[in-house]
């Protein structure tokens, strides 16, 4: 099983959207049993008294437009154990890469999402789902 963790600053918009889109893509390809997909934050900004905030309403609405539910998803912060456990730590931007490497180590596992979009970081393109 390949374990992928998507990472952004707060874990309420970009990384949860990547998580649920990837889960849907794997389900449609009948590969969901071969992947474990989750998301997390580099900060605690969206976590209060140990409880993470739910997915940001506009992100939740955009997922719902594509028939995807993120119900029950709450922000959580990455840990060093995430670096050990996951095969890929896919970050939304360069600040996330820097913080993930500092917090989790395992630099060989840390990548930018755009590395997998065919354009590389800074290509200026956009990803369209659906």
C-alpha positions, 0 to 999 in steps of 0.5 A: 500500500502506498501512503500519501499525505498532502500538506498545506499550512492550515489543513482546511482548504488546499490539502483536504481538497487534494486528499478528497480529489485523490481519493476519488481518482483512486476510487474511479480507477479501482485502486483505492485498496492500494493507497492510503491518502490523508492530509495535514497542516504544518501549523496549528493555526486551525487547531484550537484546544486540540480540535481542528477546524472543519474544511473551509466552507468554500473548499467544501462547496467546491468539492460538493460541486464535484460530488465529493464529501469531506464530512468529518475532516478536521485539521490536524498538524503533521508529526515526525511520525508522519515522516516515518509512516507515509511514502510521499509527503506532498506539499502545496507550496515551498513554505510547506516543503521547508516546514515539512522537512524541518518537522518530519525529516525524510527529505527524499519523501517531500515533494511539491504537488506541482511536480506531479502535474506535469509542469513543475513548480512555478509553471503558472498553470492551473489544475482542473478537476472533473 
